[in-house]
Amino acid sequence: MEIVLVGKRAEARVIRWSKVIGLALALSVILGVGMAAGYRLISGSWELRVAMMGVWSAVIVVGYGTIAGLRAPLSKLRSLP
């Protein structure tokens, strides 16, 4: 399965904001909860900072994917309907 964040339509780059925001939110929840739960298992206490690290790491991953799509040549981008 491939999630297209940046594509082309009529020889112009198009950012699919609904996919970018949806993926960032989904990854933020998964990584935030996962990192907080893992920290809880290891240390025995809850720490909000660890959950926020998961949220920020998800935002960074999605941001990197979006920027990589914007830097790619137009010929390498997928055509959007």
mmCIF file of the N, C-alpha and C atoms, coordinates in Angstrom:
data_MODEL
# 
_entry.id   MODEL 
# 
loop_
_atom_site.group_PDB 
_atom_site.id 
_atom_site.type_symbol 
_atom_site.label_atom_id 
_atom_site.label_alt_id 
_atom_site.label_comp_id 
_atom_site.label_asym_id 
_atom_site.label_entity_id 
_atom_site.label_seq_id 
_atom_site.pdbx_PDB_ins_code 
_atom_site.Cartn_x 
_atom_site.Cartn_y 
_atom_site.Cartn_z 
_atom_site.occupancy 
_atom_site.B_iso_or_equiv 
_atom_site.pdbx_formal_charge 
_atom_site.auth_seq_id 
_atom_site.auth_comp_id 
_atom_site.auth_asym_id 
_atom_site.auth_atom_id 
_atom_site.pdbx_PDB_model_num 
ATOM 1   N N  . MET A 1 1  ? 0.844  -1.181 0.000   1.00 0.00 ? 1  MET A N  1 
ATOM 2   C CA . MET A 1 1  ? 0.000  0.000  0.000   1.00 0.00 ? 1  MET A CA 1 
ATOM 3   C C  . MET A 1 1  ? 0.883  1.236  0.000   1.00 0.00 ? 1  MET A C  1 
ATOM 4   N N  . GLU A 1 2  ? 0.515  2.182  -0.792  1.00 0.00 ? 2  GLU A N  1 
ATOM 5   C CA . GLU A 1 2  ? 1.292  3.407  -0.902  1.00 0.00 ? 2  GLU A CA 1 
ATOM 6   C C  . GLU A 1 2  ? 0.373  4.602  -0.661  1.00 0.00 ? 2  GLU A C  1 
ATOM 7   N N  . ILE A 1 3  ? 0.805  5.489  0.203   1.00 0.00 ? 3  ILE A N  1 
ATOM 8   C CA . ILE A 1 3  ? 0.038  6.695  0.480   1.00 0.00 ? 3  ILE A CA 1 
ATOM 9   C C  . ILE A 1 3  ? 0.699  7.838  -0.268  1.00 0.00 ? 3  ILE A C  1 
ATOM 10  N N  . VAL A 1 4  ? -0.026 8.455  -1.176  1.00 0.00 ? 4  VAL A N  1 
ATOM 11  C CA . VAL A 1 4  ? 0.514  9.536  -1.995  1.00 0.00 ? 4  VAL A CA 1 
ATOM 12  C C  . VAL A 1 4  ? 0.195  10.861 -1.310  1.00 0.00 ? 4  VAL A C  1 
ATOM 13  N N  . LEU A 1 5  ? 1.256  11.534 -0.843  1.00 0.00 ? 5  LEU A N  1 
ATOM 14  C CA . LEU A 1 5  ? 1.077  12.833 -0.198  1.00 0.00 ? 5  LEU A CA 1 
ATOM 15  C C  . LEU A 1 5  ? 1.176  13.981 -1.192  1.00 0.00 ? 5  LEU A C  1 
ATOM 16  N N  . VAL A 1 6  ? 2.060  13.815 -2.173  1.00 0.00 ? 6  VAL A N  1 
ATOM 17  C CA . VAL A 1 6  ? 2.262  14.838 -3.203  1.00 0.00 ? 6  VAL A CA 1 
ATOM 18  C C  . VAL A 1 6  ? 2.185  14.151 -4.555  1.00 0.00 ? 6  VAL A C  1 
ATOM 19  N N  . GLY A 1 7  ? 1.350  14.676 -5.433  1.00 0.00 ? 7  GLY A N  1 
ATOM 20  C CA . GLY A 1 7  ? 1.208  14.110 -6.770  1.00 0.00 ? 7  GLY A CA 1 
ATOM 21  C C  . GLY A 1 7  ? 1.201  15.214 -7.797  1.00 0.00 ? 7  GLY A C  1 
ATOM 22  N N  . LYS A 1 8  ? 0.861  14.848 -9.019  1.00 0.00 ? 8  LYS A N  1 
ATOM 23  C CA . LYS A 1 8  ? 0.778  15.862 -10.075 1.00 0.00 ? 8  LYS A CA 1 
ATOM 24  C C  . LYS A 1 8  ? -0.580 15.789 -10.749 1.00 0.00 ? 8  LYS A C  1 
ATOM 25  N N  . ARG A 1 9  ? -1.059 16.935 -11.122 1.00 0.00 ? 9  ARG A N  1 
ATOM 26  C CA . ARG A 1 9  ? -2.320 17.058 -11.843 1.00 0.00 ? 9  ARG A CA 1 
ATOM 27  C C  . ARG A 1 9  ? -2.132 18.178 -12.854 1.00 0.00 ? 9  ARG A C  1 
ATOM 28  N N  . ALA A 1 10 ? -2.244 17.849 -14.133 1.00 0.00 ? 10 ALA A N  1 
ATOM 29  C CA . ALA A 1 10 ? -2.073 18.818 -15.221 1.00 0.00 ? 10 ALA A CA 1 
ATOM 30  C C  . ALA A 1 10 ? -0.713 19.508 -15.126 1.00 0.00 ? 10 ALA A C  1 
ATOM 31  N N  . GLU A 1 11 ? 0.340  18.699 -14.943 1.00 0.00 ? 11 GLU A N  1 
ATOM 32  C CA . GLU A 1 11 ? 1.727  19.180 -14.884 1.00 0.00 ? 11 GLU A CA 1 
ATOM 33  C C  . GLU A 1 11 ? 1.963  20.207 -13.772 1.00 0.00 ? 11 GLU A C  1 
ATOM 34  N N  . ALA A 1 12 ? 1.238  20.078 -12.677 1.00 0.00 ? 12 ALA A N  1 
ATOM 35  C CA . ALA A 1 12 ? 1.452  20.935 -11.504 1.00 0.00 ? 12 ALA A CA 1 
ATOM 36  C C  . ALA A 1 12 ? 1.462  20.041 -10.263 1.00 0.00 ? 12 ALA A C  1 
ATOM 37  N N  . ARG A 1 13 ? 2.291  20.392 -9.305  1.00 0.00 ? 13 ARG A N  1 
ATOM 38  C CA . ARG A 1 13 ? 2.355  19.638 -8.049  1.00 0.00 ? 13 ARG A CA 1 
ATOM 39  C C  . ARG A 1 13 ? 1.112  19.916 -7.216  1.00 0.00 ? 13 ARG A C  1 
ATOM 40  N N  . VAL A 1 14 ? 0.603  18.854 -6.600  1.00 0.00 ? 14 VAL A N  1 
ATOM 41  C CA . VAL A 1 14 ? -0.583 18.970 -5.759  1.00 0.00 ? 14 VAL A CA 1 
ATOM 42  C C  . VAL A 1 14 ? -0.277 18.277 -4.433  1.00 0.00 ? 14 VAL A C  1 
ATOM 43  N N  . ILE A 1 15 ? -0.428 19.013 -3.341  1.00 0.00 ? 15 ILE A N  1 
ATOM 44  C CA . ILE A 1 15 ? -0.282 18.425 -2.011  1.00 0.00 ? 15 ILE A CA 1 
ATOM 45  C C  . ILE A 1 15 ? -1.662 17.970 -1.566  1.00 0.00 ? 15 ILE A C  1 
ATOM 46  N N  . ARG A 1 16 ? -1.783 16.717 -1.201  1.00 0.00 ? 16 ARG A N  1 
ATOM 47  C CA . ARG A 1 16 ? -3.061 16.174 -0.739  1.00 0.00 ? 16 ARG A CA 1 
ATOM 48  C C  . ARG A 1 16 ? -3.141 16.376 0.771   1.00 0.00 ? 16 ARG A C  1 
ATOM 49  N N  . TRP A 1 17 ? -3.640 17.554 1.177   1.00 0.00 ? 17 TRP A N  1 
ATOM 50  C CA . TRP A 1 17 ? -3.638 17.943 2.582   1.00 0.00 ? 17 TRP A CA 1 
ATOM 51  C C  . TRP A 1 17 ? -4.449 17.007 3.452   1.00 0.00 ? 17 TRP A C  1 
ATOM 52  N N  . SER A 1 18 ? -5.509 16.447 2.915   1.00 0.00 ? 18 SER A N  1 
ATOM 53  C CA . SER A 1 18 ? -6.311 15.521 3.728   1.00 0.00 ? 18 SER A CA 1 
ATOM 54  C C  . SER A 1 18 ? -5.496 14.287 4.097   1.00 0.00 ? 18 SER A C  1 
ATOM 55  N N  . LYS A 1 19 ? -4.688 13.794 3.187   1.00 0.00 ? 19 LYS A N  1 
ATOM 56  C CA . LYS A 1 19 ? -3.827 12.643 3.478   1.00 0.00 ? 19 LYS A CA 1 
ATOM 57  C C  . LYS A 1 19 ? -2.692 13.037 4.429   1.00 0.00 ? 19 LYS A C  1 
ATOM 58  N N  . VAL A 1 20 ? -2.110 14.212 4.229   1.00 0.00 ? 20 VAL A N  1 
ATOM 59  C CA . VAL A 1 20 ? -1.003 14.665 5.081   1.00 0.00 ? 20 VAL A CA 1 
ATOM 60  C C  . VAL A 1 20 ? -1.477 14.807 6.527   1.00 0.00 ? 20 VAL A C  1 
ATOM 61  N N  . ILE A 1 21 ? -2.581 15.486 6.724   1.00 0.00 ? 21 ILE A N  1 
ATOM 62  C CA . ILE A 1 21 ? -3.093 15.716 8.078   1.00 0.00 ? 21 ILE A CA 1 
ATOM 63  C C  . ILE A 1 21 ? -3.589 14.417 8.701   1.00 0.00 ? 21 ILE A C  1 
ATOM 64  N N  . GLY A 1 22 ? -4.296 13.603 7.934   1.00 0.00 ? 22 GLY A N  1 
ATOM 65  C CA . GLY A 1 22 ? -4.783 12.328 8.445   1.00 0.00 ? 22 GLY A CA 1 
ATOM 66  C C  . GLY A 1 22 ? -3.657 11.389 8.852   1.00 0.00 ? 22 GLY A C  1 
ATOM 67  N N  . LEU A 1 23 ? -2.616 11.306 8.018   1.00 0.00 ? 23 LEU A N  1 
ATOM 68  C CA . LEU A 1 23 ? -1.482 10.444 8.341   1.00 0.00 ? 23 LEU A CA 1 
ATOM 69  C C  . LEU A 1 23 ? -0.731 10.972 9.557   1.00 0.00 ? 23 LEU A C  1 
ATOM 70  N N  . ALA A 1 24 ? -0.568 12.292 9.638   1.00 0.00 ? 24 ALA A N  1 
ATOM 71  C CA . ALA A 1 24 ? 0.122  12.877 10.795  1.00 0.00 ? 24 ALA A CA 1 
ATOM 72  C C  . ALA A 1 24 ? -0.656 12.604 12.087  1.00 0.00 ? 24 ALA A C  1 
ATOM 73  N N  . LEU A 1 25 ? -1.962 12.737 12.051  1.00 0.00 ? 25 LEU A N  1 
ATOM 74  C CA . LEU A 1 25 ? -2.772 12.469 13.244  1.00 0.00 ? 25 LEU A CA 1 
ATOM 75  C C  . LEU A 1 25 ? -2.728 10.992 13.637  1.00 0.00 ? 25 LEU A C  1 
ATOM 76  N N  . ALA A 1 26 ? -2.867 10.115 12.662  1.00 0.00 ? 26 ALA A N  1 
ATOM 77  C CA . ALA A 1 26 ? -2.855 8.681  12.960  1.00 0.00 ? 26 ALA A CA 1 
ATOM 78  C C  . ALA A 1 26 ? -1.506 8.251  13.529  1.00 0.00 ? 26 ALA A C  1 
ATOM 79  N N  . LEU A 1 27 ? -0.421 8.680  12.896  1.00 0.00 ? 27 LEU A N  1 
ATOM 80  C CA . LEU A 1 27 ? 0.901  8.322  13.401  1.00 0.00 ? 27 LEU A CA 1 
ATOM 81  C C  . LEU A 1 27 ? 1.172  8.947  14.760  1.00 0.00 ? 27 LEU A C  1 
ATOM 82  N N  . SER A 1 28 ? 0.678  10.156 14.980  1.00 0.00 ? 28 SER A N  1 
ATOM 83  C CA . SER A 1 28 ? 0.873  10.810 16.271  1.00 0.00 ? 28 SER A CA 1 
ATOM 84  C C  . SER A 1 28 ? 0.216  10.022 17.394  1.00 0.00 ? 28 SER A C  1 
ATOM 85  N N  . VAL A 1 29 ? -0.994 9.562  17.155  1.00 0.00 ? 29 VAL A N  1 
ATOM 86  C CA . VAL A 1 29 ? -1.694 8.778  18.174  1.00 0.00 ? 29 VAL A CA 1 
ATOM 87  C C  . VAL A 1 29 ? -0.973 7.461  18.425  1.00 0.00 ? 29 VAL A C  1 
ATOM 88  N N  . ILE A 1 30 ? -0.601 6.774  17.350  1.00 0.00 ? 30 ILE A N  1 
ATOM 89  C CA . ILE A 1 30 ? 0.055  5.470  17.496  1.00 0.00 ? 30 ILE A CA 1 
ATOM 90  C C  . ILE A 1 30 ? 1.405  5.612  18.193  1.00 0.00 ? 30 ILE A C  1 
ATOM 91  N N  . LEU A 1 31 ? 2.237  6.533  17.722  1.00 0.00 ? 31 LEU A N  1 
ATOM 92  C CA . LEU A 1 31 ? 3.565  6.690  18.316  1.00 0.00 ? 31 LEU A CA 1 
ATOM 93  C C  . LEU A 1 31 ? 3.497  7.291  19.714  1.00 0.00 ? 31 LEU A C  1 
ATOM 94  N N  . GLY A 1 32 ? 2.613  8.245  19.932  1.00 0.00 ? 32 GLY A N  1 
ATOM 95  C CA . GLY A 1 32 ? 2.496  8.861  21.252  1.00 0.00 ? 32 GLY A CA 1 
ATOM 96  C C  . GLY A 1 32 ? 2.067  7.865  22.312  1.00 0.00 ? 32 GLY A C  1 
ATOM 97  N N  . VAL A 1 33 ? 1.021  7.118  22.013  1.00 0.00 ? 33 VAL A N  1 
ATOM 98  C CA . VAL A 1 33 ? 0.529  6.115  22.962  1.00 0.00 ? 33 VAL A CA 1 
ATOM 99  C C  . VAL A 1 33 ? 1.535  4.985  23.113  1.00 0.00 ? 33 VAL A C  1 
ATOM 100 N N  . GLY A 1 34 ? 2.114  4.555  22.009  1.00 0.00 ? 34 GLY A N  1 
ATOM 101 C CA . GLY A 1 34 ? 3.092  3.468  22.065  1.00 0.00 ? 34 GLY A CA 1 
ATOM 102 C C  . GLY A 1 34 ? 4.320  3.826  22.880  1.00 0.00 ? 34 GLY A C  1 
ATOM 103 N N  . MET A 1 35 ? 4.855  5.019  22.662  1.00 0.00 ? 35 MET A N  1 
ATOM 104 C CA . MET A 1 35 ? 6.039  5.426  23.419  1.00 0.00 ? 35 MET A CA 1 
ATOM 105 C C  . MET A 1 35 ? 5.705  5.637  24.895  1.00 0.00 ? 35 MET A C  1 
ATOM 106 N N  . ALA A 1 36 ? 4.549  6.214  25.184  1.00 0.00 ? 36 ALA A N  1 
ATOM 107 C CA . ALA A 1 36 ? 4.159  6.425  26.580  1.00 0.00 ? 36 ALA A CA 1 
ATOM 108 C C  . ALA A 1 36 ? 3.931  5.088  27.290  1.00 0.00 ? 36 ALA A C  1 
ATOM 109 N N  . ALA A 1 37 ? 3.298  4.148  26.607  1.00 0.00 ? 37 ALA A N  1 
ATOM 110 C CA . ALA A 1 37 ? 3.058  2.833  27.211  1.00 0.00 ? 37 ALA A CA 1 
ATOM 111 C C  . ALA A 1 37 ? 4.373  2.085  27.418  1.00 0.00 ? 37 ALA A C  1 
ATOM 112 N N  . GLY A 1 38 ? 5.260  2.165  26.450  1.00 0.00 ? 38 GLY A N  1 
ATOM 113 C CA . GLY A 1 38 ? 6.566  1.526  26.605  1.00 0.00 ? 38 GLY A CA 1 
ATOM 114 C C  . GLY A 1 38 ? 7.362  2.118  27.755  1.00 0.00 ? 38 GLY A C  1 
ATOM 115 N N  . TYR A 1 39 ? 7.312  3.424  27.881  1.00 0.00 ? 39 TYR A N  1 
ATOM 116 C CA . TYR A 1 39 ? 7.996  4.091  28.985  1.00 0.00 ? 39 TYR A CA 1 
ATOM 117 C C  . TYR A 1 39 ? 7.381  3.683  30.321  1.00 0.00 ? 39 TYR A C  1 
ATOM 118 N N  . ARG A 1 40 ? 6.068  3.556  30.331  1.00 0.00 ? 40 ARG A N  1 
ATOM 119 C CA . ARG A 1 40 ? 5.367  3.146  31.554  1.00 0.00 ? 40 ARG A CA 1 
ATOM 120 C C  . ARG A 1 40 ? 5.785  1.733  31.975  1.00 0.00 ? 40 ARG A C  1 
ATOM 121 N N  . LEU A 1 41 ? 5.923  0.843  30.997  1.00 0.00 ? 41 LEU A N  1 
ATOM 122 C CA . LEU A 1 41 ? 6.339  -0.519 31.300  1.00 0.00 ? 41 LEU A CA 1 
ATOM 123 C C  . LEU A 1 41 ? 7.769  -0.573 31.834  1.00 0.00 ? 41 LEU A C  1 
ATOM 124 N N  . ILE A 1 42 ? 8.633  0.256  31.287  1.00 0.00 ? 42 ILE A N  1 
ATOM 125 C CA . ILE A 1 42 ? 10.039 0.226  31.686  1.00 0.00 ? 42 ILE A CA 1 
ATOM 126 C C  . ILE A 1 42 ? 10.272 0.935  33.014  1.00 0.00 ? 42 ILE A C  1 
ATOM 127 N N  . SER A 1 43 ? 9.705  2.139  33.155  1.00 0.00 ? 43 SER A N  1 
ATOM 128 C CA . SER A 1 43 ? 10.025 2.944  34.343  1.00 0.00 ? 43 SER A CA 1 
ATOM 129 C C  . SER A 1 43 ? 8.987  2.840  35.459  1.00 0.00 ? 43 SER A C  1 
ATOM 130 N N  . GLY A 1 44 ? 7.764  2.504  35.127  1.00 0.00 ? 44 GLY A N  1 
ATOM 131 C CA . GLY A 1 44 ? 6.722  2.406  36.134  1.00 0.00 ? 44 GLY A CA 1 
ATOM 132 C C  . GLY A 1 44 ? 6.010  3.714  36.420  1.00 0.00 ? 44 GLY A C  1 
ATOM 133 N N  . SER A 1 45 ? 6.277  4.753  35.625  1.00 0.00 ? 45 SER A N  1 
ATOM 134 C CA . SER A 1 45 ? 5.581  6.034  35.817  1.00 0.00 ? 45 SER A CA 1 
ATOM 135 C C  . SER A 1 45 ? 5.224  6.630  34.458  1.00 0.00 ? 45 SER A C  1 
ATOM 136 N N  . TRP A 1 46 ? 4.177  7.468  34.464  1.00 0.00 ? 46 TRP A N  1 
ATOM 137 C CA . TRP A 1 46 ? 3.757  8.143  33.244  1.00 0.00 ? 46 TRP A CA 1 
ATOM 138 C C  . TRP A 1 46 ? 4.554  9.428  33.078  1.00 0.00 ? 46 TRP A C  1 
ATOM 139 N N  . GLU A 1 47 ? 4.861  9.747  31.848  1.00 0.00 ? 47 GLU A N  1 
ATOM 140 C CA . GLU A 1 47 ? 5.594  10.979 31.563  1.00 0.00 ? 47 GLU A CA 1 
ATOM 141 C C  . GLU A 1 47 ? 5.020  11.575 30.277  1.00 0.00 ? 47 GLU A C  1 
ATOM 142 N N  . LEU A 1 48 ? 4.450  12.756 30.377  1.00 0.00 ? 48 LEU A N  1 
ATOM 143 C CA . LEU A 1 48 ? 3.859  13.412 29.212  1.00 0.00 ? 48 LEU A CA 1 
ATOM 144 C C  . LEU A 1 48 ? 4.912  13.745 28.164  1.00 0.00 ? 48 LEU A C  1 
ATOM 145 N N  . ARG A 1 49 ? 6.112  14.043 28.599  1.00 0.00 ? 49 ARG A N  1 
ATOM 146 C CA . ARG A 1 49 ? 7.187  14.408 27.676  1.00 0.00 ? 49 ARG A CA 1 
ATOM 147 C C  . ARG A 1 49 ? 7.471  13.283 26.678  1.00 0.00 ? 49 ARG A C  1 
ATOM 148 N N  . VAL A 1 50 ? 7.401  12.048 27.129  1.00 0.00 ? 50 VAL A N  1 
ATOM 149 C CA . VAL A 1 50 ? 7.656  10.899 26.253  1.00 0.00 ? 50 VAL A CA 1 
ATOM 150 C C  . VAL A 1 50 ? 6.566  10.782 25.197  1.00 0.00 ? 50 VAL A C  1 
ATOM 151 N N  . ALA A 1 51 ? 5.317  10.979 25.592  1.00 0.00 ? 51 ALA A N  1 
ATOM 152 C CA . ALA A 1 51 ? 4.212  10.937 24.633  1.00 0.00 ? 51 ALA A CA 1 
ATOM 153 C C  . ALA A 1 51 ? 4.352  12.055 23.606  1.00 0.00 ? 51 ALA A C  1 
ATOM 154 N N  . MET A 1 52 ? 4.760  13.225 24.035  1.00 0.00 ? 52 MET A N  1 
ATOM 155 C CA . MET A 1 52 ? 4.945  14.341 23.107  1.00 0.00 ? 52 MET A CA 1 
ATOM 156 C C  . MET A 1 52 ? 6.105  14.086 22.147  1.00 0.00 ? 52 MET A C  1 
ATOM 157 N N  . MET A 1 53 ? 7.117  13.357 22.592  1.00 0.00 ? 53 MET A N  1 
ATOM 158 C CA . MET A 1 53 ? 8.211  12.983 21.693  1.00 0.00 ? 53 MET A CA 1 
ATOM 159 C C  . MET A 1 53 ? 7.683  12.094 20.570  1.00 0.00 ? 53 MET A C  1 
ATOM 160 N N  . GLY A 1 54 ? 6.755  11.203 20.877  1.00 0.00 ? 54 GLY A N  1 
ATOM 161 C CA . GLY A 1 54 ? 6.137  10.371 19.855  1.00 0.00 ? 54 GLY A CA 1 
ATOM 162 C C  . GLY A 1 54 ? 5.325  11.184 18.869  1.00 0.00 ? 54 GLY A C  1 
ATOM 163 N N  . VAL A 1 55 ? 4.593  12.159 19.391  1.00 0.00 ? 55 VAL A N  1 
ATOM 164 C CA . VAL A 1 55 ? 3.782  13.022 18.529  1.00 0.00 ? 55 VAL A CA 1 
ATOM 165 C C  . VAL A 1 55 ? 4.688  13.824 17.594  1.00 0.00 ? 55 VAL A C  1 
ATOM 166 N N  . TRP A 1 56 ? 5.735  14.415 18.124  1.00 0.00 ? 56 TRP A N  1 
ATOM 167 C CA . TRP A 1 56 ? 6.638  15.221 17.292  1.00 0.00 ? 56 TRP A CA 1 
ATOM 168 C C  . TRP A 1 56 ? 7.382  14.367 16.282  1.00 0.00 ? 56 TRP A C  1 
ATOM 169 N N  . SER A 1 57 ? 7.750  13.157 16.664  1.00 0.00 ? 57 SER A N  1 
ATOM 170 C CA . SER A 1 57 ? 8.445  12.296 15.705  1.00 0.00 ? 57 SER A CA 1 
ATOM 171 C C  . SER A 1 57 ? 7.526  11.929 14.540  1.00 0.00 ? 57 SER A C  1 
ATOM 172 N N  . ALA A 1 58 ? 6.249  11.730 14.794  1.00 0.00 ? 58 ALA A N  1 
ATOM 173 C CA . ALA A 1 58 ? 5.296  11.450 13.721  1.00 0.00 ? 58 ALA A CA 1 
ATOM 174 C C  . ALA A 1 58 ? 5.147  12.648 12.798  1.00 0.00 ? 58 ALA A C  1 
ATOM 175 N N  . VAL A 1 59 ? 5.083  13.840 13.359  1.00 0.00 ? 59 VAL A N  1 
ATOM 176 C CA . VAL A 1 59 ? 4.962  15.057 12.547  1.00 0.00 ? 59 VAL A CA 1 
ATOM 177 C C  . VAL A 1 59 ? 6.213  15.237 11.684  1.00 0.00 ? 59 VAL A C  1 
ATOM 178 N N  . ILE A 1 60 ? 7.371  14.930 12.237  1.00 0.00 ? 60 ILE A N  1 
ATOM 179 C CA . ILE A 1 60 ? 8.616  15.058 11.485  1.00 0.00 ? 60 ILE A CA 1 
ATOM 180 C C  . ILE A 1 60 ? 8.653  14.058 10.328  1.00 0.00 ? 60 ILE A C  1 
ATOM 181 N N  . VAL A 1 61 ? 8.211  12.827 10.568  1.00 0.00 ? 61 VAL A N  1 
ATOM 182 C CA . VAL A 1 61 ? 8.205  11.814 9.509   1.00 0.00 ? 61 VAL A CA 1 
ATOM 183 C C  . VAL A 1 61 ? 7.282  12.228 8.368   1.00 0.00 ? 61 VAL A C  1 
ATOM 184 N N  . VAL A 1 62 ? 6.091  12.695 8.681   1.00 0.00 ? 62 VAL A N  1 
ATOM 185 C CA . VAL A 1 62 ? 5.136  13.106 7.645   1.00 0.00 ? 62 VAL A CA 1 
ATOM 186 C C  . VAL A 1 62 ? 5.644  14.364 6.937   1.00 0.00 ? 62 VAL A C  1 
ATOM 187 N N  . GLY A 1 63 ? 6.216  15.285 7.682   1.00 0.00 ? 63 GLY A N  1 
ATOM 188 C CA . GLY A 1 63 ? 6.783  16.488 7.065   1.00 0.00 ? 63 GLY A CA 1 
ATOM 189 C C  . GLY A 1 63 ? 7.912  16.154 6.117   1.00 0.00 ? 63 GLY A C  1 
ATOM 190 N N  . TYR A 1 64 ? 8.767  15.212 6.503   1.00 0.00 ? 64 TYR A N  1 
ATOM 191 C CA . TYR A 1 64 ? 9.863  14.795 5.633   1.00 0.00 ? 64 TYR A CA 1 
ATOM 192 C C  . TYR A 1 64 ? 9.317  14.169 4.349   1.00 0.00 ? 64 TYR A C  1 
ATOM 193 N N  . GLY A 1 65 ? 8.284  13.351 4.465   1.00 0.00 ? 65 GLY A N  1 
ATOM 194 C CA . GLY A 1 65 ? 7.680  12.739 3.278   1.00 0.00 ? 65 GLY A CA 1 
ATOM 195 C C  . GLY A 1 65 ? 7.069  13.772 2.349   1.00 0.00 ? 65 GLY A C  1 
ATOM 196 N N  . THR A 1 66 ? 6.452  14.782 2.909   1.00 0.00 ? 66 THR A N  1 
ATOM 197 C CA . THR A 1 66 ? 5.861  15.844 2.096   1.00 0.00 ? 66 THR A CA 1 
ATOM 198 C C  . THR A 1 66 ? 6.947  16.653 1.390   1.00 0.00 ? 66 THR A C  1 
ATOM 199 N N  . ILE A 1 67 ? 7.998  16.995 2.114   1.00 0.00 ? 67 ILE A N  1 
ATOM 200 C CA . ILE A 1 67 ? 9.088  17.765 1.509   1.00 0.00 ? 67 ILE A CA 1 
ATOM 201 C C  . ILE A 1 67 ? 9.800  16.950 0.435   1.00 0.00 ? 67 ILE A C  1 
ATOM 202 N N  . ALA A 1 68 ? 9.982  15.657 0.680   1.00 0.00 ? 68 ALA A N  1 
ATOM 203 C CA . ALA A 1 68 ? 10.603 14.801 -0.332  1.00 0.00 ? 68 ALA A CA 1 
ATOM 204 C C  . ALA A 1 68 ? 9.754  14.755 -1.600  1.00 0.00 ? 68 ALA A C  1 
ATOM 205 N N  . GLY A 1 69 ? 8.438  14.730 -1.441  1.00 0.00 ? 69 GLY A N  1 
ATOM 206 C CA . GLY A 1 69 ? 7.553  14.758 -2.603  1.00 0.00 ? 69 GLY A CA 1 
ATOM 207 C C  . GLY A 1 69 ? 7.618  16.077 -3.352  1.00 0.00 ? 69 GLY A C  1 
ATOM 208 N N  . LEU A 1 70 ? 7.789  17.178 -2.629  1.00 0.00 ? 70 LEU A N  1 
ATOM 209 C CA . LEU A 1 70 ? 7.892  18.477 -3.278  1.00 0.00 ? 70 LEU A CA 1 
ATOM 210 C C  . LEU A 1 70 ? 9.222  18.645 -4.006  1.00 0.00 ? 70 LEU A C  1 
ATOM 211 N N  . ARG A 1 71 ? 10.258 17.986 -3.525  1.00 0.00 ? 71 ARG A N  1 
ATOM 212 C CA . ARG A 1 71 ? 11.575 18.081 -4.167  1.00 0.00 ? 71 ARG A CA 1 
ATOM 213 C C  . ARG A 1 71 ? 11.732 17.130 -5.349  1.00 0.00 ? 71 ARG A C  1 
ATOM 214 N N  . ALA A 1 72 ? 10.892 16.121 -5.439  1.00 0.00 ? 72 ALA A N  1 
ATOM 215 C CA . ALA A 1 72 ? 11.006 15.131 -6.511  1.00 0.00 ? 72 ALA A CA 1 
ATOM 216 C C  . ALA A 1 72 ? 10.676 15.776 -7.855  1.00 0.00 ? 72 ALA A C  1 
ATOM 217 N N  . PRO A 1 73 ? 11.329 15.296 -8.913  1.00 0.00 ? 73 PRO A N  1 
ATOM 218 C CA . PRO A 1 73 ? 10.989 15.814 -10.246 1.00 0.00 ? 73 PRO A CA 1 
ATOM 219 C C  . PRO A 1 73 ? 9.549  15.458 -10.609 1.00 0.00 ? 73 PRO A C  1 
ATOM 220 N N  . LEU A 1 74 ? 8.945  16.287 -11.414 1.00 0.00 ? 74 LEU A N  1 
ATOM 221 C CA . LEU A 1 74 ? 7.551  16.093 -11.799 1.00 0.00 ? 74 LEU A CA 1 
ATOM 222 C C  . LEU A 1 74 ? 7.336  14.748 -12.486 1.00 0.00 ? 74 LEU A C  1 
ATOM 223 N N  . SER A 1 75 ? 8.326  14.269 -13.218 1.00 0.00 ? 75 SER A N  1 
ATOM 224 C CA . SER A 1 75 ? 8.189  13.002 -13.932 1.00 0.00 ? 75 SER A CA 1 
ATOM 225 C C  . SER A 1 75 ? 8.091  11.804 -12.990 1.00 0.00 ? 75 SER A C  1 
ATOM 226 N N  . LYS A 1 76 ? 8.585  11.933 -11.762 1.00 0.00 ? 76 LYS A N  1 
ATOM 227 C CA . LYS A 1 76 ? 8.551  10.833 -10.793 1.00 0.00 ? 76 LYS A CA 1 
ATOM 228 C C  . LYS A 1 76 ? 7.285  10.829 -9.936  1.00 0.00 ? 76 LYS A C  1 
ATOM 229 N N  . LEU A 1 77 ? 6.504  11.894 -9.969  1.00 0.00 ? 77 LEU A N  1 
ATOM 230 C CA . LEU A 1 77 ? 5.286  11.965 -9.169  1.00 0.00 ? 77 LEU A CA 1 
ATOM 231 C C  . LEU A 1 77 ? 4.148  11.198 -9.840  1.00 0.00 ? 77 LEU A C  1 
ATOM 232 N N  . ARG A 1 78 ? 3.257  10.674 -9.006  1.00 0.00 ? 78 ARG A N  1 
ATOM 233 C CA . ARG A 1 78 ? 2.097  9.946  -9.541  1.00 0.00 ? 78 ARG A CA 1 
ATOM 234 C C  . ARG A 1 78 ? 1.050  10.936 -10.015 1.00 0.00 ? 78 ARG A C  1 
ATOM 235 N N  . SER A 1 79 ? 0.358  10.547 -11.083 1.00 0.00 ? 79 SER A N  1 
ATOM 236 C CA . SER A 1 79 ? -0.736 11.363 -11.600 1.00 0.00 ? 79 SER A CA 1 
ATOM 237 C C  . SER A 1 79 ? -1.966 11.173 -10.724 1.00 0.00 ? 79 SER A C  1 
ATOM 238 N N  . LEU A 1 80 ? -2.595 12.269 -10.389 1.00 0.00 ? 80 LEU A N  1 
ATOM 239 C CA . LEU A 1 80 ? -3.805 12.239 -9.561  1.00 0.00 ? 80 LEU A CA 1 
ATOM 240 C C  . LEU A 1 80 ? -5.013 12.444 -10.454 1.00 0.00 ? 80 LEU A C  1 
ATOM 241 N N  . PRO A 1 81 ? -6.137 11.836 -10.095 1.00 0.00 ? 81 PRO A N  1 
ATOM 242 C CA . PRO A 1 81 ? -7.361 11.998 -10.929 1.00 0.00 ? 81 PRO A CA 1 
ATOM 243 C C  . PRO A 1 81 ? -7.948 13.386 -10.789 1.00 0.00 ? 81 PRO A C  1 
# 
